Amino acid sequence: MKKVIFLVMLIFTISTTSLFSQNIGEPTGNAFLDYMHGRSLFGINFGPTLYAGLFDIGIGILEPTFQEAINNMTQGQANNYINTKLKHYAFGLGFSYDFAPLDFITVGLDIGFAVGEIKMDKYNVAFSTVPWSLNVKFFFWRNAPFGFFLSPRFGGTALSISGSALEAGGLSDIYSHGGFYLSLELGWRIQLFPKTGANWPVQVGIDISLFDIGYYVAPWTSPLFAVSHLNSFKQYEPFANIRALLLPRIGITLRF
């Protein structure tokens, strides 16, 4: 069994080394490798990082408002009971894989995560999200995988909210399976070093999506509006399921 595993690893290593030792567009002598080389792209997306950072900044800006509201509710005695100083953080990151079966199209998978926490004294609220999508990118004016593209996609956004603050308020943890949305994205993938690196074994690009607009045909917000404290806002649930993002993707792409 060890010999079989060793043989498989050896073949994989030799094949991988052969693939990356050849420049894109340079014949390898193997029809399959010639077809595959340059059609795969791996990306790191900092769009979730941007949105998590904006959320964290927003909490910091609103902190005086929270403290004032608590002081008003306790008639200025809040500091006798709890420390109203907020501690908070948020972070996110995304990853993508695309394959270009034809010279004007790619098919791909995007997945990411975002986590964060807001804490006041012994009370906290923690959240996590896992956005994902399957997509097809149609490229214009230039051959795939670089240039402007229009991308229909479908996906979801799983959500979890928990913490001692919910328990203190008589609420249970909130979970959403993510729903299901259909959307359209417009973006631009820019090749770095288009002349000197045109035939490098691995090409580097910048991936920017200008906007992503769609709708959750299977609502992801239902668990939120099922919370008793939010029942009065249930009439706004259809609007909460609109997907409208600016710059959902700002990342780096490696083509190999």
C-alpha atoms as one frame of an Amber mdcrd trajectory, in Angstrom:
protein
   0.000   0.000   0.000   2.874   2.361   0.833   4.408   1.688  -2.584   1.123
   2.576  -4.307   0.824   5.829  -2.335   4.454   6.677  -3.090   3.930   5.970
  -6.808   0.813   8.180  -6.950   2.641  11.021  -5.167   5.612  10.655  -7.512
   3.415  10.793 -10.628   1.532  13.815  -9.250   4.780  15.613  -8.402   6.292
  14.954 -11.823   3.090  16.028 -13.597   2.804  19.205 -11.516   6.454  20.085
 -12.021   6.091  19.520 -15.750   3.000  21.702 -15.892   4.499  24.657 -14.010
   7.870  24.432 -15.719   6.276  25.255 -19.060   5.284  28.784 -19.986   1.630
  29.363 -20.836   1.221  28.838 -24.564   4.407  26.803 -24.860   3.778  23.254
 -26.176   4.515  20.465 -23.698   4.215  17.573 -26.122   1.145  16.362 -24.232
  -2.205  17.311 -25.766  -4.037  17.179 -22.423  -1.490  19.375 -20.620  -1.425
  21.787 -23.555  -5.206  22.168 -23.238  -5.239  22.483 -19.432  -2.299  24.858
 -19.040  -3.443  28.429 -18.484  -7.118  27.549 -18.018  -7.194  27.420 -14.199
  -7.337  30.461 -11.948  -7.130  30.702  -8.173  -8.101  33.934  -6.492  -8.017
  35.582  -3.080 -10.864  38.049  -2.609 -10.539  40.943  -0.176 -14.137  42.072
  -0.692 -15.300  40.369   2.552 -12.301  41.969   4.285 -13.468  45.393   3.109
 -17.069  44.899   4.251 -16.004  43.433   7.614 -13.690  46.403   8.119 -16.449
  48.892   7.304 -18.748  47.098   9.749 -16.104  47.306  12.472 -15.517  51.008
  11.780 -19.276  51.616  11.861 -19.576  49.999  15.294 -16.804  52.258  16.556
 -18.561  55.341  15.202 -21.872  54.320  16.808 -20.338  53.491  20.197 -21.127
  56.932  21.736 -24.746  56.515  20.598 -24.976  53.108  22.305 -23.507  54.508
  25.505 -25.856  57.496  25.494 -28.893  55.256  24.966 -27.873  53.011  27.866
 -27.238  55.998  30.129 -30.655  57.417  29.265 -32.309  54.080  30.038 -30.539
  53.861  33.408 -30.833  57.563  34.219 -27.076  57.990  34.116 -26.369  55.070
  36.448 -25.144  52.593  33.802 -21.507  52.711  34.915 -22.564  51.555  38.381
 -23.671  48.244  36.877 -21.668  47.544  33.728 -18.688  48.784  31.779 -20.242
  50.422  28.720 -16.980  50.400  26.767 -17.443  48.396  23.558 -14.913  45.826
  22.391 -15.362  44.681  18.828 -13.677  43.145  15.811 -14.598  41.811  12.379
 -12.636  40.043   9.655 -13.454  38.370   6.354 -11.788  36.779   3.348 -12.860
  35.060   0.146 -11.446  32.480  -2.243 -12.304  31.531  -5.805 -11.494  28.970
  -8.450 -12.272  29.441 -12.139 -11.769  27.199 -15.143 -11.840  28.439 -18.741
 -13.211  25.641 -20.964 -13.450  28.073 -23.888 -11.571  31.215 -24.834 -14.403
  33.586 -23.899 -15.927  31.937 -20.834 -15.005  30.687 -17.357 -17.009  28.692
 -14.817 -16.179  29.005 -11.156 -16.859  28.675  -7.460 -16.572  31.487  -4.905
 -16.591  30.868  -1.162 -15.657  33.055   1.770 -16.221  33.806   5.419 -16.631
  36.684   7.824 -16.504  36.566  11.621 -16.909  39.200  14.281 -17.906  40.003
  17.828 -19.322  42.936  19.772 -18.797  42.838  23.526 -19.894  45.100  26.364
 -18.867  44.054  29.857 -19.899  40.374  30.192 -22.394  40.522  27.328 -21.445
  39.708  23.769 -22.891  39.032  20.339 -20.817  36.981  17.893 -21.600  36.397
  14.247 -20.245  34.410  11.337 -21.238  34.267   7.684 -20.273  31.945   4.844
 -21.125  33.385   1.401 -20.798  31.102  -1.618 -21.729  31.167  -5.281 -21.415
  29.281  -8.544 -20.905  31.481 -11.569 -20.251  31.753 -15.276 -18.195  34.683
 -16.574 -18.605  35.869 -20.168 -15.651  37.971 -21.320 -15.870  40.802 -23.842
 -13.303  42.429 -26.139 -10.528  40.146 -24.988 -10.146  36.409 -24.646 -10.768
  34.799 -21.276  -9.661  34.902 -18.576  -8.728  38.623 -18.649 -10.803  41.680
 -19.525 -14.351  42.864 -18.788 -16.895  40.206 -17.924 -20.587  39.795 -17.177
 -21.351  37.020 -14.725 -24.736  35.446 -13.912 -24.484  33.578 -10.627 -26.448
  31.767  -7.970 -25.504  31.183  -4.365 -26.336  31.825  -0.731 -25.125  33.372
   2.517 -25.200  31.174   5.628 -25.471  33.159   8.857 -25.012  32.449  12.567
 -25.596  34.908  15.433 -25.078  33.898  19.057 -23.926  35.245  22.390 -24.778
  35.967  26.000 -26.531  39.217  25.044 -29.150  37.199  23.162 -29.635  34.888
  26.141 -30.039  37.868  28.467 -32.700  39.215  26.128 -34.584  35.920  26.171
 -33.568  35.020  22.621 -32.094  31.828  21.255 -29.210  31.692  18.797 -30.105
  32.700  15.242 -29.157  30.541  12.276 -29.889  30.858   8.570 -29.050  28.161
   6.014 -28.231  30.908   3.546 -31.221  30.994   1.248 -30.730  31.034  -2.481
 -30.156  34.042  -4.714 -29.835  34.810  -8.405 -27.700  37.780  -9.369 -25.708
  39.482 -12.098 -22.176  40.782 -11.633 -20.105  43.133 -13.767 -16.354  43.013
 -13.309 -12.919  43.430 -14.747  -9.934  41.105 -14.488  -6.691  42.942 -15.223
  -3.550  41.078 -16.222  -0.391  42.408 -14.606   2.767  42.484 -16.736   0.793
  41.751 -19.954   3.909  42.005 -22.123   6.825  40.720 -20.076   4.686  38.097
 -18.317   2.465  37.085 -21.223   3.919  33.579 -21.358   5.010  33.055 -17.754
   4.140  29.668 -16.175   1.955  31.542 -13.663   0.306  34.849 -14.555  -0.851
  37.397 -11.997  -3.982  39.511 -12.275  -6.176  41.886 -10.295  -9.831  40.901
 -10.037 -12.361  43.709  -9.528 -16.147  43.421  -9.539 -17.946  46.733  -9.868
 -21.346  45.570  -8.610 -23.463  42.509  -7.906 -27.250  42.908  -8.081 -29.806
  40.175  -7.478 -32.533  38.782  -5.239 -32.859  35.946  -2.741 -35.591  33.849
  -4.340 -35.339  31.591  -1.276 -35.151  34.168   1.566 -32.143  34.051   3.870
 -33.575  36.569   6.348 -36.586  34.512   7.512 -34.885  33.419  10.788 -34.130
  37.079  11.568 -37.704  38.289  11.118 -38.944  35.291  13.115 -37.355  36.888
  16.201 -40.112  38.408  18.345 -38.264  41.723  18.678 -38.287  42.136  14.884
 -41.883  41.111  14.177 -42.925  44.723  13.690 -40.472  44.990  10.774 -41.647
  41.863   8.967 -43.293  43.893   6.198 -39.793  44.960   5.128 -38.548  41.401
   4.678 -38.856  41.464   0.844 -36.523  44.475   0.752 -34.030  42.750   3.060
 -33.706  39.956   0.497 -32.493  42.310  -2.229 -28.828  41.699  -2.995 -27.025
  44.899  -4.007 -23.273  45.096  -3.458 -20.688  47.588  -4.645 -17.154  46.240
  -5.087 -18.021  42.727  -3.857 -14.695  41.498  -5.208 -11.279  43.135  -4.949
  -8.645  40.476  -5.204  -5.595  38.861  -6.709  -5.794  36.063  -9.271  -3.163
  33.505 -10.241  -3.534  31.868 -13.647  -1.778  28.581 -14.238
